[in-house]
Amino acid sequence: MSTVSIQQPIAPASSAGRYSRMSSVIWVSLALWVASILFVNMVSRLATWEGMGIALYHGSADLCRWDCHYYAMVMEHGYGKTPVPPDGFADWPFHPVFPLTAYPFFHWFKLSYRTSMVFASRGTLLLAIFGFVLMARDPGDSTADHFRTGSLVAFNPYVIYAHAGYAEPLYFALFCFAYVLARRRQWIASGSVAAVLSVTRVVGFLFSLCYAVMWLRDPEARVNWRRTDLDRVIGLLLCPLGAAVFLLYMYHLTGDALAAQAHIHVAWHKIAGDPFSVLLMALHVHGWARVWGAMSVVGLLASAWLIKLGKPELGIFLAITILLALSANYWGTARYLWWQPPFLYAIHCFLKRHAGWWNVYIAFAAAMGAFMIIAWFSGHNFVV
């Protein structure tokens, strides 16, 4: 039987109390981060021992596969001016912020480019766990609650992308921090983080919508709607700034401002179309396409549920990002979905209301996470 709590005025927390709660979040994040690394390393070694893949795991560098190499190209050489024949691929879609996080490992500590990329993604995974706990926690949460919340990130069914030199955990962390800052009405700080988010992955600029909805729903904004709050305006203008600068850079480099955001994706057979037609096609195809289609449907339902829960900023953002991914094709949509903070937030809210489902979810996440790690080394490109 569920209970409804009525918010009462809360006395200001002491600095010691705030420090204690923040210390708990930090230690929980560190523990889950280490556990996630151990989990991925263990399954990777088991895959190698049992001969389950064409690639062998001997250390962290071996996790760097697929898109990791494109990010490494950006880190080492910058962006090329023209696509590479004969396939016409280019490194333009791989936004620059994540490669910059690997720069110190490669240029200062002289690690290999593969190790540098893996270390960078693992480092940002720690930030992602920490940021998500901050985003999802309630004032009365215990340390055990923080563990459960953080485990949704640390043991994401697609957790391999956080350990393999990809931008997913950095994107996830920046979204969480920008959201938390906006919720605290630190508008300029939120916009500044969102500016970096917008040049981390292509959908990052959509945080502007999330920011705008939070602004319009803020009680202070509704009461004083005639008074322009300069901080809010500046924050909103900052949100897409990184993407705008990257567009200008692409125009200067290639003569095409949308080279990275749209046009080069043709080389990967991604042409914008009707997302609902793509979704129906996926659901009618056997195998992984149907699994991805089903996950996309769950994601759209989660977006509607978030709106019902009073989080329209998260629901709208999640729905648009899913539809954008589907507008090209269904290939890889699951990876984009599982690394969207609003989707994991919806799962968090569901499991908090229905605690009995935790065991079911953990079994699914562990099995899927282990399977994806094995598939990572098997040469099957459905993991890309």
N, C-alpha and C positions, 0 to 999 in steps of 0.2 A: 504494500500500500504506500503510495507516494505521499509526501507531505509538501506543503507549500510554505515557504518561509517568507516572512514579511520583514523588509529591510528596516532596521531601526538606526537612528543616529549613532554613529560609532565615535567614541572618543579618540582623539589623535593618538596614534601609536607612538610609543617612545622610540628614540633612536636605537636603543638596545634591542627592542623587539623587531624593528625593521632590519637591523643588521643580522639578527638571528635567522629571520625568514629568508633573507637573501643568501646567507651562508648555506642554508639548507638546500636552496635551489642550485647553488654552485657545486656543492659536493655531490648532489644527486646527478647533475649533468656530467660531472667528471666520471663518476662510477659507471653510468650508462654508456658513456663514450668508450671507455676502456672495454666494457663488456661487448660492445658492438664490434670493435676491432678484433677482439679474441674470437668472436663468433665467425666473422668473415674469414679470418686466417685459418681457423680450424676446418671449416667446410671446404675452403680452397685446397688445403693439404689433403683432405680425404678424397677430393675429386682427383687429385694427381696420383695418390697412392693406388686408387682403384682403376686408374687408366680411363677415366670417364671423359676426357677431353683431348683435343689435339694440341692444346697449349698447356704447358706445365707451370706449376706455381712453386717458385723457390724463395720468393720474397715479395715485398710490397710492390716493387717495380713491375712485376708480372701482371698486376691488376690493371695496368694502363693498357687498354685496348680500345678499338673502335674510335669514337670521337675524341678520346684523350689525346690522340696524336695530332688532331687538328688544333686543339687548344695549345699543345706544345709548339706547333709551328708558329702560332701567333706570339707565344712567349719568346721564342728564339729569334725569329726573323721579322716579326710584324706581318701586316697583311700584304698579300700579293696584289699586283695591279690588274692581273688578268687571270681567268680560270685556267686550270691545268688540263691540257689535252691528255688522252683522247676523250675522257668522260665529261670534261667541263666542270669538274668540282673546283671549289675555292674555299678558302678558310674564312670568308666574310661572315657567314651566319654565326660564327663562334665569338660572341661578344667579349670585349677586352678585359673586363674587371676580374674575372676569375683567373685568366693567365697572369695578371699582375700579382695575384696573391702567391703564385708559384715562383715569381721572379727572384725573391731572396734566396730560396732553396737552391735554385739553379746557378745564379750569378754570384752570390755571396758565399754560399757554403759548398759550391762546386759539386752538387749532387747531379746524378744523371737526370735527363729531362723527364723520364718516366717516373722516377722516384719523387722528383719535385712536384709533379702534377698530383700524384697520389697523396703526398704529405699535405699539399694545399687543400685538397678536397676533404681529407680527414680532419684537418684543423678547423675548417668551416663547419664540419658536422658537429663539433662540440658547440659552436655558436648556435647552430640550428636547434640542438636539443635545449640549450639554455633559453633561447628566444621563445621557443614554443611553450615551455613551462611558464614563462612570464606571460605569454599571450593567453594561455588557457586557465591559469590558476585562479582560484577564488580565495577571498581573505581567510576562510576557515580551513583551507586545505592543510593536510598533514604531510609529513615527509613521505609516507606511503603513497599518498595521492600524487605527489610530485613524481615519484618513481613510475607510477602507472602512466601518467601523462607523458613523461619523457620517453618512455619505452615505445610509444607510438612512432617516434622518430628514429630512435636508436635501432629498432627492429622492424622498421618499415619493410613490407614485403618486397619492395624494390630497393633495399638498402645497399645493394651492390653499387649503385650509382653514387653513393656517398663515399666510396672507398676506391674508386677507379679513375680518378682524375676528371670528373665531370663537374659542371657548374651548379648542379641541383642543390646541394646543401648550402652553398653561398646564397643563392637566390632565396631559398627557404628562410634562412636566417635574417636576411635583409628585410624580407616582407614582415616577419614577426616583429622586428625592432621598429620598423616604420609604423606598424599598426599599434603597438604598445605606446609609442610616443604620441600618436594622434589621439589615442584614447585618454592619455593624460593631458591633452590640450597643449602639448609642446609642439606647436604646429610647424615652426620653422625647422626644428630638429627632425621632425617626421618627414617633411618635404626634402630635406637634405639627404636623409637615408634613402628615400624613394628615388631621388635623382640617380644615386648609384645603382639602385635596384633596376631602374629602367634601362641601364646599359649592361646588365648582367645576363638577362635573357630577353627574348623578343617580347614576351607578354608583360614584362616588368612595368612598362609605361601605363598599363591599365590600373595600377594602384591609384592613379589620379581619380578614377571613378570611386574607388573605395574611400579615399580621402574626402571627396566631395560629399558623398552620402553621410559620412560621419560628421562633417561640418553642418550639413543641413539638419541632421537629427539631434545635434547638440542642444540641450536646453538653453544654454546661454545665447546661442545664435538665434533661436526662435523668440526669445524674450526681447533681445536687442537687435531685431532683424534690420532696422533702419540704420544702425550704426556699423560702419565698415570697420572690421577688425583687420588691421594691416598685417598682423602676424599670420592670420589665416590665408590671406590673399597671397602673401609671399610664399608660404608653404605650398599652396596649390600650384603656383607657377613653377616652383622648384621641382615638383614631382616628375614631369616628363623631360627635364632639362638634359639629363644624361643621354636619353634617346635622341633628342634634337641635335646635340653636339655630334653624336655618332653618325647621324644622317648627313650632317654637313661634312664630316670627315670622309664618308663614303663617296659623297659627290666630288670632293676634291681629289680623291684617290682614283676613282673609276669613271667619274662623269655621270654616275647613276646613284641618286640619294637612296633609292630603295633596293640597291643591289644586295645588301645583307638581309634586309627585312622580308623581301619577297622574291625578287627575280632569280637569284641564284638557286632557289629551292627547286627550280625546274630540273636541275641536274639530279636531284634525289627523287624525281617523279612526283613532286608535290605541287599541284596546281590548284589554286583556290576554287572551290565549288560550293554546292549546297551541303552543309554539314548533316542535315537530316537524311538526305539521300545516301550519304556515306555511312551513316549509322545504320540505316536499314540494310544496306549492302553487307555490312559487317555481321549483322545478326542473322543473315541468311547464308553465310559462309561457314563451313565446318572448321573446327580447330581453333587456333589462337585468335583469329579475327572475331569469332563469336564471343570468346572470353573478353576481348578488349571492348567489344560492343556492349556486352553486359555490364562491364565496369563503368563505361561511359554513362549508361542509363542510371546506374546507382549514383554516379557523380551528379547527374542532373537532378535526381530525386533529393540528394543531399543538399543541393543548392536551394531547392524549394523549401526544404525543411529548415535551413538556416534562416531564410526569410521569415518563416513562421515563428522561429524562436526569438525573433527580434534582432537578428543580425543581417539585415538586408545588404549591408556593404560587403559582407563575406559571400552571401549567396549570389549576388549579382556578379561579383568578380569570378567566382568559381564557374558559374554557368557560361560566361563569356569565354573564359580560357578553354573550357571543354569544347565549345562550339568552334572556336578558332582552330584548335588542334584537329577537329574532325573535318573542317572545311578543306583541308589538304588531302588527307587520307586517314585510315584507321591505324596505320602502321605506327606503333610506338605511343599510341595515345595513353596507354596504361602508365607508362613511365611519367608522362606529363601530369597525369591525374594524381598519382600517389605522392608526388612532390609538390603539391599545392597545399599550403598551410590551411586554407579554409576546409579542404576535404578531410584532413586529419582532425581538424577542430570539430567537424560534424561527427566524426567517429567518436571523438572524446566525449562529446555531449551525449551521444546515444549510450555509450558504455557507462557513463556516470549515472544515467537514469535507469539503465537495465544492467546491473552489475553481474547478473548471471551469464551474460553473453561474453564476459571477459575471457573465459577459458576457450570458448569457441573461436574468438578472434585471435587469441595468442597461438592456438594450434594452426590456424590458417596462415598467420603471418610468418611463423617459424618455418612451416613447410614450404610456403611460396618463396621466402627469402633464401632458404637453402637450395631450392630447385633453381632459382635464378642465378645463384653463384656457380652452380655446376654447369648450367647452360652457358654462362659467361665464358667458360674455358672450352666449351664443346664445339665452338665454331658456328653455332646456329645464329643467324643474324636477326632473329626476332627479338633479341635482347637490345638491339641498337636503339 
